[in-house]
Structure formats: structure tokens, C-alpha cells
């Protein structure tokens, strides 16, 4: 068994053995954002023991923290519709915006079905046996934690798990390698005391200008 991790954005590999694992999870989802939150919830509803790991302090990613409450194309229907409808009903009762209600529901529903969530946690390594991921290493709660798993799902925005595992990756579209234009969401309190938001740059920020 080996452990792979990124050091100064360079992939490093070191030998490891199973004694490093302190716990086993059938499914680990890294990234509990727009996609990962629903992966965790769907698995939990199927009675699969699942752990979600995310760098943010809550679930939903761009769909909650990024204040992007709508969907750009994508498949019609699905688990997100159920959560969105509940969020619409809940926002007035909680005196919050829809995205805040959505984040609350994503976490509450997942936990109610038995999922575990580690927030403010970072993936720091991936364990492989014969080129298959068999565990992860994470900095969570101020501790380095090492868990074995049957399946690890990469739902991060930057393919962190896949990069550490050494997977072949494609960046941008095939024709020229360019990424989708980046949009910055502006949120403010208007004169009526209501939360307003807009993608004020209309997608013209250069994603390559870091």
C-alpha cells in the first residue's frame, strides 16, 4: 500500500501499511458542495454508512456559500428539487434567505439518515492498493485522521482526490483547453431590508488571471 499527497503542488508517494487506519467507512465523499452534498444524502438514504469531508463550515458549496441558488442547464428533476422546495417553505419560518435554508436542510437531512459530516476539514492524502483508492487522510478537528474505505468519491471543485490518486485529468474543453467563464456573485441588503444578489460581472472575469 502507498500514500500519495501533494507537496508544493507536486505529487509525492510514500509507502504505508494498513495499521495507519483507525476506522473504516464504506463510502467517503470528499467535497460536500453542489454535487457532494446530494451524494452524501442519497447514500445515507440507501442506508450506506457515508462520511462527507469539506473545507467549508457547512454543506452546499456554490449552491449555498456562493449564493448561486439557480441551476444552469443540468438534468431536469432529481433530489435537489425536493430540497429546494423545502427550502422555499422554510425560509420565511427561519427568517433567512433560501440558500441559508437549503444549507440547513442538506446538513439536517443527511445527519438524520445517519451520515457523518466533517466540516472545516481538508484532504491531505490518499491511500492506494494496486492502483485502487482504499483510504484517505484528512486534517479534521485539529487532528490527522486516516480512514480506510470501499469507495471514495471526489466531489471537490479542483479534483483534489483524483489528483492525489494520480488519475489522468483533463482541464477545460478539448478544442482549446479553456475553462467556463467565471462569474462573481454580489450579495447585498437593499433599501427595503431584503437580501438581493446578482452576477454583476456577467461571466467576464478571466479565470486564468490568478
C-alpha positions in Angstrom: 0.0 0.0 0.0 1.1 3.5 -0.7 0.1 7.0 0.3 0.0 9.9 -2.2 -0.2 13.5 -1.4 0.6 16.9 -2.8 3.6 18.9 -1.6 4.1 22.3 -3.1 1.6 21.2 -5.8 3.8 18.2 -6.6 2.6 14.6 -6.2 4.6 12.7 -3.6 4.4 9.0 -2.9 5.4 7.1 0.2 5.0 3.5 1.4 2.3 2.8 4.0 0.5 -0.1 5.7 -3.0 -0.8 6.9 -2.0 -0.2 10.6 -2.4 3.6 9.9 -6.2 3.2 9.6 -8.2 3.9 12.8 -11.6 3.4 11.2 -13.4 2.0 8.1 -16.1 3.7 6.1 -17.9 2.0 3.2 -18.2 5.4 1.4 -16.2 8.6 1.8 -17.3 11.7 -0.2 -14.6 14.4 -0.4 -16.3 17.7 -1.1 -19.9 18.3 0.3 -20.8 21.1 -2.1 -23.2 21.3 -5.0 -22.8 17.7 -6.0 -21.2 16.1 -3.0 -24.0 17.2 -0.6 -26.5 15.2 -2.6 -24.2 12.2 -3.0 -23.9 12.0 0.8 -27.7 12.4 1.3 -28.5 9.9 -1.4 -26.1 7.3 0.0 -27.4 7.9 3.6 -31.0 7.3 2.4 -29.9 4.0 1.0 -28.6 3.1 4.4 -25.0 3.3 3.3 -22.6 4.4 6.0 -21.1 7.5 4.5 -18.7 10.3 5.6 -18.6 13.7 3.9 -15.5 15.8 4.2 -15.4 19.5 3.2 -13.2 22.6 3.7 -16.2 24.9 4.3 -18.0 25.1 7.6 -21.2 23.7 6.0 -22.8 21.9 3.1 -23.8 23.1 -0.4 -20.7 24.8 -1.8 -21.5 27.3 -4.5 -25.2 26.5 -4.1 -25.2 27.9 -0.6 -22.0 29.7 0.3 -21.7 31.1 -3.3 -25.3 32.2 -3.2 -25.9 30.6 -6.6 -29.4 29.3 -5.9 -30.4 28.6 -9.5 -29.2 25.9 -12.0 -27.5 26.4 -15.3 -28.8 23.6 -17.6 -28.1 20.3 -16.0 -30.5 17.3 -15.7 -34.2 18.1 -15.1 -35.5 16.7 -11.8 -33.7 14.9 -9.0 -33.0 15.1 -5.3 -32.2 18.8 -5.4 -35.8 19.7 -6.3 -37.0 18.2 -3.1 -34.5 20.1 -1.0 -35.2 23.3 -3.0 -38.9 23.1 -2.4 -38.5 22.5 1.3 -36.0 25.5 1.5 -38.6 27.8 -0.1 -41.2 26.8 2.5 -38.6 27.0 5.4 -37.0 30.4 4.6 -39.9 32.5 5.9 -40.2 30.4 9.1 -36.4 30.8 9.7 -36.3 34.5 8.6 -33.4 33.6 6.3 -32.7 33.6 2.5 -33.4 30.4 0.5 -29.7 29.4 0.4 -29.4 29.5 4.1 -32.4 27.3 4.5 -31.0 25.0 1.8 -27.7 24.6 3.7 -29.6 23.8 6.9 -31.7 21.2 5.2 -28.8 19.5 3.4 -27.0 19.0 6.7 -30.1 18.1 8.8 -31.4 15.5 6.3 -28.0 13.9 5.9 -27.5 13.6 9.6 -31.0 12.4 10.2 -30.3 9.5 7.8 -27.1 8.6 9.7 -24.4 10.3 7.5 -21.3 11.8 9.2 -20.0 15.2 8.2 -16.6 16.7 8.8 -16.5 20.4 8.1 -13.5 22.7 8.2 -11.6 19.6 7.2 -9.0 19.1 4.5 -8.0 16.1 2.4 -4.2 15.6 3.0 -3.5 12.2 1.4 -4.9 9.2 -0.4 -4.1 5.6 0.2 -3.9 3.1 -2.7 -3.6 -0.6 -3.1 -2.9 -1.9 -6.6 -3.9 1.5 -8.1 -7.2 1.5 -6.3 -8.1 4.0 -3.6 -8.5 2.2 -0.3 -8.4 5.1 2.2 -7.9 8.8 2.8 -6.0 11.0 5.2 -7.7 14.2 6.4 -6.9 17.1 8.8 -10.2 17.4 10.8 -10.9 18.8 14.2 -7.2 19.7 14.6 -6.1 16.0 14.1 -4.8 13.9 11.3 -7.3 11.2 10.7 -6.8 8.1 8.5 -9.7 6.0 7.4 -10.0 3.0 5.1 -12.9 2.9 2.6 -14.6 0.7 0.0 -15.4 3.7 -2.3 -14.0 7.2 -2.3 -15.9 9.9 -4.3 -14.2 13.1 -5.5 -16.8 15.9 -5.4 -14.3 18.7 -4.9 -14.1 21.6 -7.3 -10.4 21.0 -8.0 -10.4 17.2 -8.3 -8.2 17.1 -5.2 -8.7 13.3 -4.5 -8.2 12.4 -8.2 -5.0 14.5 -8.4 -3.6 12.8 -5.3 -4.6 9.4 -6.6 -2.6 10.1 -9.8 -5.6 10.0 -12.1 -5.3 11.4 -15.7 -7.1 14.7 -15.7 -8.5 17.0 -18.4 -8.6 20.7 -17.9 -11.1 22.7 -19.9 -12.7 21.9 -23.2 -11.0 19.7 -25.8 -10.8 22.4 -28.5 -8.5 24.9 -26.7 -8.3 23.8 -23.1 -10.2 26.9 -21.9 -12.5 26.8 -18.8 -16.0 28.0 -18.4 -16.1 31.8 -17.7 -16.1 32.6 -14.0 -18.9 34.6 -12.5 -18.7 36.5 -9.3 -21.9 36.8 -7.2 -22.6 40.0 -5.4 -24.9 39.9 -2.4 -26.2 42.9 -0.5 -29.0 44.3 1.7 -31.3 46.6 -0.3 -33.2 49.7 1.0 -36.2 47.6 1.9 -34.1 45.4 4.1 -34.2 42.4 1.7 -31.3 40.4 0.6 -30.5 40.9 -3.1 -27.9 39.3 -5.4 -26.6 39.4 -8.9 -23.8 38.0 -11.0 -22.6 41.6 -11.6 -19.7 40.8 -13.9 -21.9 38.6 -16.2 -19.2 36.0 -16.6 -16.4 38.2 -18.0 -13.9 37.7 -15.2 -10.8 35.9 -16.6 -10.5 32.5 -14.7 -6.8 32.4 -15.7 -6.0 35.7 -14.0 -5.0 34.3 -10.6 
